[in-house]
Amino acid sequence: MTDIKQEEWTPGVNPWIMVIPVMLAVFIYVLDGTIGNVALPHMAGSFSATRDESMWILTSYLIAAGIVIPAVDFFSKVFGRKNFFIISIMMFTIASMLCGMAKNIEFMIFARVLQGFGGGGILPISQAIMIESFPKEKRGLAMSIFGMGVILAPIIGPVLGGWITDNWTWPWIFFINVPFGCAAALLCHKLLEDPPYAKKQKNVKIDGRGFFYLTIWLVTLQTVLDKGNNADWFNATWIRWTFGVSVVACILFFHSQLTNKNSLVDLSVFKDRNFSAGTIIQVVIQAVLYASLAILPQFLQSMMGYTAFLSGATMMPRGFGSMTAMVLTAVLTNRMDNRLMVMIGLSLIGGATLVFGSLNLQISNMNIAIPNFFMGMGMGLSMVPIMNLSVDTLRNEQMTNATGLQNLLKNIGSAVGTSLVATMLTRFAQVHQYMLVGKLHELNPNFIERIQATAGTLAQYTEAGFAQYMAQYSMYGQLVKQSTLWAFIDSFRIFGALCFAVIPLLLLIRIKKAQAVKVKSGEN
């Protein structure tokens, strides 16, 4: 009887009005995940910090958010979900102001940790609110709006961050959050309400052991992912020890969640096939999204000579593609099988990424813009329907816990994707350089011909022996550039293939009979 009442709950306020503060909070939180990337060198210069030290400005934010995300269900029971949501927004807003005021690297990292703690609760609660507040026949449209914020914000982040940094100063990338955060908190207080199952509960016990294991696991994992490539991964003793601690803490965390009655998270949702398969697909999409956001601007800046702002601006067609896909998703959600839509979306992402894997150094802007547009379309067509399908067979009272777990794994997917692509670039460049350098010898007539031609040209301006040395150095520079290009190509191709590899998981996902009937009849 209770479940029926919970399923029939509807908010007293028009859900389309509730969308405004919820999406405002989502947008500023997700935006902050990437807006600081282009400003990182400026921050490092202001704090007299090294590049490795400045990376903790990004890493500390991800760690703190990752710790809070799975604990969202617990804090929602302690404070009430609406109250915890407002607390999260205000903590994020205050921390943003402190970030802009930071005068040294230590205070900046502290402020970013606080910002991550505040922001960690925003995304899963927002997703749960958007799912529960709309009737099931309109959830597709609601999740299209939610997906637009989640997908567009990290794409806009580098562009906006570059513009603000160039035209103002880097603290404004944080100060800009303050008015929007205050507005979101105030509107949430006025407009949101808690369902019966999301209200404040008494005698809620915290899973202290689980929270401790979770913190150790995520802190050590993020440290390994962030510092592993620079430390030569498992060739470094401290990386091996840190990774070992991470693995042990991970095992202890999941063991405690399975055996403790008052566990931090409820892992039983993974028994649902839709949730498990849908979560894996979302983690892969998230990894590809953040890996491409890291690798493509880097390719354009290091290989093509683009400025930071221009390389960020090249991501805009992806945003237009995502917006186009959101409109299509809203129209097609109840007219076609959502699994087919996800398959089309994954194919577009994979295809566009494989196109990036065929680039060379003589490309035009259109060679970047067109694949980016279709990649954005793929993100929109796949992300929104898979979010719906993954929770479609869960009960409403499971949503907060399920979205918390899902966002934790997506957060880890983003970190793994970013770290993996950095390692792939380094290692593949070394492999291709080793393969290509074998061609640069005196028995290769093409190499000798090129050296002599270059040296002959340079000899007009300098001594012959020095011209020969410069010609050889020039050839080595071209070798390094070509090996780096091939590293980018291989990385793009692997991530593209990964998108196609998860398509068979869609066979595990089932749709409800009511939805199947609607799809067949073509009803809205």
N, C-alpha and C positions, 0 to 999 in steps of 0.2 A: 504493500500500500504506500509505503514511504517512497519507493522508487518511482511510482506513478506520479505522485505529487511533485517530485523533483524533476521529472521529465516535463511536466506541464507548467513549470514555473516560467513566468514571463516578467520582464522588468516593467516598472510603472512608468518609466520615461521612454520615449520613442528611441529605439536602439540606434537610429541613424544620427540622433543628436549625441548619444553617448560615444559614438565613433570619434568625434572631434578631439576630446582631450586624450582618449586612449591612443589614437594614432599620432598625436603630437608628441606624447611621451615616447612611443616606439621610435619615431623618426629621429629625435635628438639622441636617443641611446645608441641606435644602430649607426648613426652618422659618426659618433665619436669613436667607433671602432677603426675608422680609416682616415678621418679628417686630419689626424695628427701625423700621418705617415710622411707627407711631403714637407712638414714643418720640423721634422725631427732634427735635421742638421742645424737649423736655426736655434732650437732649444739647447742642443748640445753645446753650441757656441756660447750661448748666454750663460750656461752653467759651468763652462770650462770642463766639460765632461767628454770622455772618449766615446767612440761609436758604440762599443759594447755596453758601456754604462748607460748611454742614452736609450738603448733598446729596452731597458727595464721600465721605461716610461710606457711602452706598449705592453710589455709582458705582465707587469703588475696589475694592469687593468683587467686583462684576460683571466689571470689567476683568481683575483677577488670575485669577479663575476661568476666564474665557474664554481667557486665554493658555495655561493649563495643560491645558485639556480636550483639544485636538487633539494635545498632546504625550504623552498618557497611554500610548499604545502604545509610544513610544520609552522612556519611563521604566520601563514594565513590563518591557521587555527588559533594561534596565540593572540594575535591582534585583530582578527577579522580580515578578510581578503581586501576589502576596500581600504581599510586603515593602513594595512601593510603596503598596498600599492601607492598610497599617498606618501607614506614615510619613505618609500624607495625613491619616488620622484624628487622629494625635497632633499634627501641625502645626496642624490645625484647632482641636483642643482647647486647646493652649497659647496660640494666638492669641486664642481666646475669652476666656481668663483675662486676657490682656493688654488686650483691649478693655474689660473691666470695670474694670481698674485705671487706665485712661487719665485723665490730668489736663488734657490740652490737645488741641486739634484735630489737631495734627501727629502726635502719638503715636497718636491714635485711627485716623487714616488709615493709618499704618504698620501697626498691628495688623490692620486690616481687609484690607489688601493681603496680609499673611501668612495671614490666615484664608482669603482667596480662593484663594491658592496651594495651601493644604492641601485646601480643599473641592473644588477643581476636578477632582481625580482620583476623588472618591468616587462620583459619580453614574454615569459611564460604566463604571467597573469593577464597580460593584454590578449594573448592568444585564447586563453580560457574564456575571458569576458566576451570576445568577439564570437566565439563558437556558441556559448550558452545564451547570449542575449537575443539571437535571431532564431526564428523558426527554421527547421531543417531545410525547407525548400528554398530559403534565402541564404543559407550558410555559404554557398558557393560564391555569391556576390560579396558577402562580408569578408570572406577569406581572400578574395581578389584584392580588396582594399588593403587588408592586412599585409598580403604578399607584396603589394606595391611599395609599402613602406620598408619592408625587410630587404627587398631587392634593390630598390632605387637608392636608398640612403648610402650604402657602402660604395655605390658607383659615383654618386654626387660628391662624396666626402673628399677624395683627392683634388677634385676640381675646385670646390669651395675652399678647401684648406689652402691650396696654392694661391688662389686669388686673394684671400684674406691676408696671408703671410706676405705676399708681394706688395699689397696696397696699404695694409695697416701694419700690425705686428702680430707675432704668433699668439700672445695671450688672448687675442680676440677670438680665436677659434674655440676657446673655452668660455669667455664672457658672453658669447652669443647665445649660449644655452640658458643663461639666467632668466631673461624675461619669458622665454617659451616654457621653461620648467615651472616657473611660478604660475603662469597661466594654466598649464596642464593640471597642476595640483589643485588650484582653486576650482576649476571646472569639474574635476573628478569629485571633489567634495560636494559640489552642488548636484551633480547629475547621476553619479553611480550609486548602485545599491547592491547589497549582497544577497544571493540566493540563500534559502534556509540552510543548505549544507555548507555554505562558505562563511557563515557568521562566526563570531568569536566563540570559542569553546572553553569550557572549564577543565581543570585538571589535565591539561595537555603536558605530557612528559617529553623532554628532549632526549634524543638518542646521542648522548655525549660521545660514546665510543665511535659510533658511525661518523659523527661530524669530525672527530679527530682524525680518523683514518682517511676520510674524504679530503680533508685539508692537506695532509701529508702527501697523499696520492697526487693531487692536482698541482701542488707547489713543485714537487720533484719532477713530475712529468713535463710541466711547462718549462722548467729549467733545462731539462735534457733536450727538449725540442728546440728551445731558443738558442742554447749555447753549444749544442752537440756538433754542428757543422764546423764552427770555428775551432772547437777542441779536438777535431778529427775523430769524433764519435767514440766508439768503444776502444780505440787505441789509447784513450785517456783514462787513467785509473779512476779519477773522480767521477767521470761520466758513467763508468760501469757500476760503481757503488751507488750513485744517485739513482740510476735506472733500476738497480736491484731493490732499493728501498721503495721506489715507486710501484714496482710489481707486487712486492709483499703487502704494501698498504692497500693496493687495489684489491687483492685477494681477500684481505681482512675486512675491507669495507663491504664487499658483496656478501661475504660470509655472515657478517653482522646483520646485514639487511634481511637475509633469509632466515636467520635464527632468532632475531630480536622481535618481540611482539610490538614494541613501540618504536619501530624502525623509522629512520629519517625519510626513506622513500619506500613506496610499495612496488616491488619488482614483479608482482603478479600480472601487471598490465602486459608484460612481454609474452604471456601465454596467448594473447590475442594476435593472430597471424597478421591482420591488417597493420596493427601497431608496430610489430617487429619488422616486417618487410618495409613498411613505409618509412620507418625511422632510418633503416640502413640506406635507403635511396636518398633520403634528405641529407644524411651525413656526407654521402658522396657528392651530391650537388653542392653542398656548402664547401667541401674541400676544393672542388673544381673552381667555384666562384672566387674564393679567397686566394687560391693559387694563381689564377689568371689575373686577379687584381694586383698581385705582387710581381708577376713575371712580365706582363705585357708592357707596363710603363718602363720597367727596367730595360726591356729589349729596345724600346723606342729611344730611351735616353742614352744608353751605352753603345748601341749599335747604329742608330739612325741620327743621333745628334739632336734629338728633340729637347726642348726645355722642360722643366718640371711641370709648369702649367699646361703646356701644349700636350705633353704626354698624358696628363690627367684629362684634358679636354677630349682626347680621342676615345675616352670611355663613354662619352655622351650618347653616341648612337646605340649603345647597349641599353641605356635608359629609355630611349625612344622605343626600342624593340620591346622592352619590358612593359611599357605603357600600352603598346598595341596589343600585347598578349593578354594584359589584364582585361581589356575590353572584350577580346575574344573569349576569354575564360568566363566572364560574367554572362555572356550570351549563350555559350555552349554547354555550361555545366550541367544543366538538366536536359540537354538535347542529345548528348552523346555519352558514350561510356567514358568515365573519367580516366580509366586505365589506359584507354587509347590516347587520350589527350596527354597523359604523362609520357607515354611511349614516344609520341611525336616530339614532345618537349626535350626529352633526353637525346633523341636522335639529332635534333637541331643543335643542342649544346655540343654533343660529340662531333657532329659534322663540322661545325664552326671551328672547334678547337683543332681538328685535323687540318682544316684549311690554314690555320695559323702555323701548323707544322710543315707547311710547304712554302713559307715566305723566304725571300732573299733580301739582299741589301739594295735592290733596285726597285723596290715597291713604291707605290704612290699612297696617298692618304686613303683612297677608296679601297685599297687592298686591306686596310685595317678597319675602315668604317663598316663595310658590308658584312663581313663575318661577325663583327661586334653586334650589329643590329640583329642578326639571326640568333646569335648567342643569347641576347637579351630576350628575344621572343621565346627561346627554349626555356630560359629560366622562369619566365612567367607562366608558360603553358604547363610546366612540370611541377613547380614548387607549390602553387596554390591547390591544384587537385590532389596532390599526394598528401598535403597537410589535412585536407578533408577526409580522404580515404583512410589515413592512418588512425584517426580517432572516431570514424563513423560508427564503429561497432562497440565503442565504449559508452558507459553511462556518464551522465553529466557530472556526478559527484567524483568521478575518476579524472576529470579533465585537468584540474590544477596540478595533481601529481604527475599525470602523463605528460603534459606539456613541459613541466619542469625537467623530467628525465630526458625528454626529447631535445630540449634546448641545451642541456648539459652535453649530450653526445654531439650535437651540432657544433657547439663551442669547441669541443675537442677536435672535431673534424676540421674546423677552420684552422686550428693551430697545427695539426698534422699536415694539412695541405700546404700551408705556408712554409713550414719547416722542410717538408719533403721536396718541394720544388727548389728551394735554396740549395739543398744537398745535391739534387739531380744536376743542377746547372754546374756546380763545382766539379763533380765527379765525371760527368759526361764530357765537359770541356777538357779535362785531363786525358780521358780515353781518346778523344778525337785528336788531341794534340800529339799524343804518342803515336797514333796511326799515321798522321800526316807528316810528322817530322822525318819518317823513314823515306819519304819521297825527295827530301832536300839533300841530295848528294851529288857528287861530281859525275856519276854515271848516268844521271837523268838529263838528257839533252834539253828538255823543256826548261828545267831549272837553270841550267848553265846559260841558255839563251836569254832568259829573263834577267838573270844577274848581270850579264854583259850589257844588255840594252839599258838597264837602269844605271849601271855604273858609267856607261858612256855618256848618258845624259847629265849625270851629276859631275862628271869630270870637267865639264865646261865651267864649273863654279868652284872647284876645289882640287886638291892634289889627288892623283890617280889612286894611290893606295887607300886614302881615306874614302874616296868615292866607292871603291870596292867594298869597304867595310860598311858604309852607309847602305849600299844596295843589299847586302846580306841582312842587315838589321831591318830594312824595309820589308824584305821577304818574310822574315820571322814575325814581324808585326802583322802581316797579312795572314800568316799561318794561325796566329793566336786569335785573330778576328774570325777566321773561318771555323776554327774549332769551337769557339764560343757560339757562333751562329748555329752550328750543328747541335750543340748542347740545348739551345732554346728549341730547336726543331724536335729533338727527341722528347723533351719534356712535354711539349704541346701534344705530341702524338700519344704519349702514354696516358695523359689525362683525358684525351679524347676517347681512347679505347676503353677507359674505365667507365665512361658514361654508357657505352653500349653494353658493357659487361653486366651492369645491374638491371638491364631491361627484363631479363627472365624472372626477376623477383616479382614482377607485376602479376605473374601467374598465380602467386600465393594469395593475392588480395582478392577478396570477394566484395560484391556490392549487394546492398539489401534489395529484397524483392520489389519493394515499393519504388525504389529508384530505377530498377531495371525496367519496370512497367512504364515509368515516365519516359525513359530513354527510348523505348520502343515506340511509344505513342507520339513522341515529339512534343509533349506538353511542357509548359514552363514550370 
